[in-house]
Amino acid sequence: MTRKVLVAVDGSPYSANSIGYLARLFDGVGAMEFHLFNVFVASIPETQVAWIDENDLRHDLDPIDLKKYQTIAHCLKKAGHLLARHGIGPHQVKQVIRLARRGMAPDLLHEARAGLYDALLIGRRGLSMVQEMILGSVSKTVLQKCHDVPIWLIDGQVDSRKFLVPIDGTVHSLRAVDHLAFILRGNPHAEVTLFHSPQMFAGKPEMNTPEFAAIWGEEWCAAHLTGPDRLFHAPEQLLRENDFPPARLHRLETRLGLYPSSQIVRQALVDDFGTIVMGRRPGDAKKGLFGGVTDKVLALAEQVAIWIVG
């Protein structure tokens, strides 16, 4: 099955980092599609925006906006060439410039949902979490409003193909592994470490519940969520079912540190993990920027990609 990723591109160094990340991680990998997508903000009256034909957009732009449009088109073309040099063929890459109609974040979310994408990738703009609180950002808005499409945030230049996946026995962390297993099917580069610490438990998780069965089925849950090793066995099984090589799948347990977020970020830094994959509880959206573990990891982590599922 082909996996589709919507990639936000704005011509900045941050979106260039995103393209570099994809090129390194998916070098030569088939069954992947990357849609390079730009939300183009033009100085066109709102009353006219609804009537403009996207195919004739260039003909409706003033000289300044036309120059901006041409610059973005060049950036998209350049990104496509970089992906091609890494074995990602033209049939796997699409380039789209769409006129902003609702705003950058709402338009990205609309496209991600309407196009049934498997993930939405955004390059973080180098703002601290406090700056994001004050100034706002597209990534912050997307994270707050989107819980149905996995979000990939890329901070800086990420070269490592190693994945760190915190697991805590919840349905949310298992869904994150499920997403990762689906995306990494057929990937010859990635290495995955399942990471656990007792501090990650808010309470002792009950894994074989109707909530799990609704997603993976009662038979699967009975087979993989009931044994003494279920915390690691279940996510490993999801990866095995997607043909992920056992030689590149590892376990890591630690008791160092008091806070899950700092443990996760520290481990990513110490062992040179390029990507952290996290499940997000529905309630995290109500806890504010510093409320949930996911938000705290986002606040602390630098020079790393973070995939957020749920």
Secondary structure as GFF3:
##gff-version 3
##sequence-region A 1 310
A	DSSP	beta_strand	3	8	.	.	.	ID=ss1
A	DSSP	alpha_helix	13	25	.	.	.	ID=ss2
A	DSSP	beta_strand	32	40	.	.	.	ID=ss3
A	DSSP	alpha_helix	46	49	.	.	.	ID=ss4
A	DSSP	three_ten_helix	54	60	.	.	.	ID=ss5
A	DSSP	alpha_helix	63	85	.	.	.	ID=ss6
A	DSSP	three_ten_helix	90	92	.	.	.	ID=ss7
A	DSSP	beta_strand	93	99	.	.	.	ID=ss8
A	DSSP	alpha_helix	104	114	.	.	.	ID=ss9
A	DSSP	beta_strand	119	123	.	.	.	ID=ss10
A	DSSP	alpha_helix	129	135	.	.	.	ID=ss11
A	DSSP	alpha_helix	138	145	.	.	.	ID=ss12
A	DSSP	beta_strand	151	154	.	.	.	ID=ss13
A	DSSP	beta_strand	162	166	.	.	.	ID=ss14
A	DSSP	alpha_helix	171	183	.	.	.	ID=ss15
A	DSSP	beta_strand	191	196	.	.	.	ID=ss16
A	DSSP	three_ten_helix	198	200	.	.	.	ID=ss17
A	DSSP	alpha_helix	210	216	.	.	.	ID=ss18
A	DSSP	alpha_helix	218	224	.	.	.	ID=ss19
A	DSSP	alpha_helix	230	241	.	.	.	ID=ss20
A	DSSP	three_ten_helix	246	248	.	.	.	ID=ss21
A	DSSP	beta_strand	249	253	.	.	.	ID=ss22
A	DSSP	alpha_helix	260	270	.	.	.	ID=ss23
A	DSSP	beta_strand	275	279	.	.	.	ID=ss24
A	DSSP	three_ten_helix	282	286	.	.	.	ID=ss25
A	DSSP	alpha_helix	293	300	.	.	.	ID=ss26
A	DSSP	beta_strand	305	309	.	.	.	ID=ss27
###
